[in-house]
Structures are given as C-alpha cells and as structure tokens.
C-alpha cells in the first residue's frame, strides 16, 4: 500500500509536512521581527511526534532589523546548527555573511557551515550581516523540546 503524503497508514504520523510552530519560541515582538527576515519551514519535536528530538528549519532572506537577533546563552543538551547557501552552481558560497560566537570567540561565515555545540557551550550572539541569496538554516538539539530554559548571559 502506498499513501499520499502523510495521510493514513500506521506511520503517517511520522511524516511532518505542515509547520507546527511551538508556543515558547520568543516574545510576540521577536516573532514579528523573525517573520521579516526569515521563513520558518518545518519544526519537529516531541510535541509534534512523541519521542522525536527537536529540529528547526528556516530560510533567512534578509538582514534583521534587530542586532544581534539571537543572544548569548547555553543549555545542557548538545546542538548542531547549519547554514547553507542556495546557489546550486556553488553550494559552498553562503550567499551572505553570518557572525556566530562560541564562548565569546566570534567567527564570520561566508561559506556553508555546520557548527557542533556540546551541551553547556555558551554560544551566540549571532548576527546576520548580509543576505544576497536565501540562506537555509537548521538547528537540531538532542532534547525532545527546545524548552526555552536556556541560560542567557
């Protein structure tokens, strides 16, 4: 039996094709700012699929009006963060400039990048300095939810 998209079957519940944004992702002001520079695609966590770890995907399409957009914090669980350019002829060209800090050490990104953050690592601020072409962004945490209980500096 073949099912269309995520409709039907025992495992259809594991196919997520519509955004189910969590309620704890920032203040209403932050959400409005976010919509002006980014387009969230899909969100996965234990609330969307019981037992799943958390993953967020989005396109960054403009420079945000607030700088930095994400402030320094840490959390107990590991995190993997990625930024990918959208030029199929040169997938390593980020198509913009992002500044990302770990433990106060800032790195300027102009190439497609993945960043590993062991639990407890202080990271950010993150600054989106330039966007020439959409930048695909993802973040994955090994917790079932991004619980909003990060320790902010």
C-alpha atoms as one frame of an Amber mdcrd trajectory, in Angstrom:
protein
   0.000   0.000   0.000   1.269   3.488  -0.864  -0.094   6.512   0.999  -0.139
  10.064  -0.380   1.985  12.426   1.691   1.367  11.846   5.391  -2.219  10.609
   5.124  -3.000   7.203   6.538  -1.108   4.117   7.492   0.496   3.191  10.771
   3.471   5.515  10.179   1.802   8.518   8.556   2.085  10.380  11.875   5.887
  10.478  11.409   5.695  12.486   8.173   5.562  16.203   9.023   4.631  18.463
   6.105   2.978  21.437   7.803   4.595  23.857  10.226   3.573  23.279  13.834
   5.422  26.140  15.480   5.840  25.836  19.250   4.342  28.417  21.567   7.585
  29.010  23.503   9.662  30.480  20.667  10.145  34.014  21.883   8.029  37.016
  22.647   5.356  38.276  20.249   7.795  41.116  19.361  10.531  38.599  18.475
   8.110  36.553  16.359   7.165  39.655  14.348  10.831  40.586  13.811  11.635
  36.986  12.809   8.919  36.941  10.133  10.537  39.976   8.455  13.889  38.268
   7.782  13.160  34.521   7.962  10.616  31.999   6.807  10.343  29.007   9.142
   9.738  25.846   7.095   9.164  22.929   9.469   9.565  22.226  13.173   9.943
  18.804  14.775   9.996  17.956  18.471   8.440  15.594  20.998   5.188  17.565
  20.887   4.870  17.091  17.115   5.983  13.424  17.128   6.264  11.820  20.576
   9.849  10.763  21.254  11.412  12.895  18.490  14.330  15.199  19.205  13.963
  18.864  18.248  14.799  20.258  14.809  14.045  23.641  13.278  14.395  24.627
   9.599  14.101  28.073   8.023  15.180  30.276   5.140  16.983  33.518   6.032
  16.000  36.027   3.349  17.022  39.461   4.699  19.114  41.201   7.350  17.047
  41.559  10.551  16.213  44.980  11.965  17.434  43.913  15.421  21.111  43.164
  16.062  22.002  40.720  17.402  18.926  38.680  16.637  19.934  35.763  18.876
  21.635  36.474  22.212  24.309  34.572  24.108  23.079  31.531  26.034  23.825
  27.926  26.909  21.796  24.797  27.568  22.542  21.346  28.954  21.936  19.455
  25.707  24.030  19.207  22.534  23.132  21.249  19.457  24.021  21.120  15.768
  23.498  24.298  13.743  23.793  24.704   9.984  23.798  27.482   7.399  23.721
  26.593   3.691  23.918  28.770   0.605  21.293  28.412  -2.127  23.487  28.645
  -5.242  23.344  25.207  -6.931  26.443  26.091  -9.002  28.477  26.808  -5.842
  26.778  25.227  -2.799  29.652  26.287  -0.501  29.057  30.006  -1.184  26.801
  31.075   1.693  25.344  33.972  -0.297  25.718  36.250   2.699  27.636  36.872
   5.897  26.750  35.492   9.332  28.701  36.087  12.521  28.444  33.347  15.145
  30.206  33.210  18.521  31.168  30.328  20.813  32.400  31.211  24.314  32.989
  34.813  23.207  35.023  33.833  20.120  33.352  35.309  17.008  33.552  33.609
  13.614  32.473  35.258  10.360  30.847  32.784   7.966  30.751  33.226   4.179
  30.654  29.506   3.308  28.083  26.799   4.002  28.799  25.714   7.572  27.758
  23.231  10.251  28.545  24.033  13.904  28.685  21.442  16.712  27.873  22.774
  20.187  28.405  20.317  23.048  25.947  20.747  25.928  26.994  23.601  28.217
  28.730  25.591  25.432  27.983  29.292  25.604  27.042  30.417  22.103  25.833
  33.477  20.249  25.319  36.369  19.778  24.511  35.586  16.176  24.429  38.377
  13.640  23.092  38.149  10.094  25.193  40.824   8.420  24.393  40.297   4.739
  21.972  38.222   2.650  22.457  38.210  -1.141  20.547  34.952  -1.696  18.365
  32.945   0.695  20.360  31.046   3.326  18.961  27.724   4.525  19.266  27.383
   8.305  18.671  24.427  10.584  19.214  23.666  14.236  18.967  20.303  15.963
  19.038  19.705  19.709  19.243  16.299  21.338  16.398  17.186  23.703  12.781
  16.335  22.831  11.914  20.057  23.010  13.739  23.357  22.786  12.444  24.163
  26.213  13.193  27.873  26.411  15.091  27.253  29.656  18.445  28.207  28.193
  20.733  30.200  30.455  21.109  33.651  28.867  24.153  35.836  29.554
